[in-house]
């Protein structure tokens, strides 16, 4: 089975801190994604990546950046955390080459609280 | 822009009964995929079922089936013989190649409670 591992299940950070959320997948997937999940809003795409060192903005990239130095690792960075970034963050990956019909494989999520 | 709407924030069903979760979507594309994902309290989001838009036959996976109405842009999920383990958040999702490779759009979710 595909395993997508998010390094932290819960995080509490202070406003203004730089925050790193790490995600690792073990199935050589080229596609990796970061979503934000909020009640009543579903999942919203922050950033995605189709290859090493490649990144594209999703629907809500403001306040976030990403890094993909290795194929298996996709990091989400909050340059200066703010309280409105308190949320559940989900990382996902998908099988390369299958395009839009490829299901996403998700990590367990990181619940981030910014105080 | 493609949007996915789940109009039922919460649903409940008695164990062993059948429940249907609703989903509608908006698109001008003719070729796309639709998905239902389940997120139990453990948070691990898993794929329940998917449907190709060009297929008229409704997808089925054991107790889970869909009612896909392309003209109406409707994609409901039917859970038969509901079990306690079916309790979860259910998300409907849409994916279209032309928008972006694997650009998946999600609805707001429906929380399903299963009563013993």
Interface residues (C-beta under 8 A of the other chain):
Chain A: X31 X33 X35 X40 X41 X42 X43 X44 X45 X48 X50 X56 X88 X90 X92 X94 X99 X100 X101 X102 X103 X104 X106 X107 X108 X109
Chain B: X4 X6 X9 X32 X33 X35 X37 X42 X43 X44 X45 X46 X47 X50 X52 X91 X95 X96 X97 X100 X101 X102 X103 X104 X106 X107 X108 X109
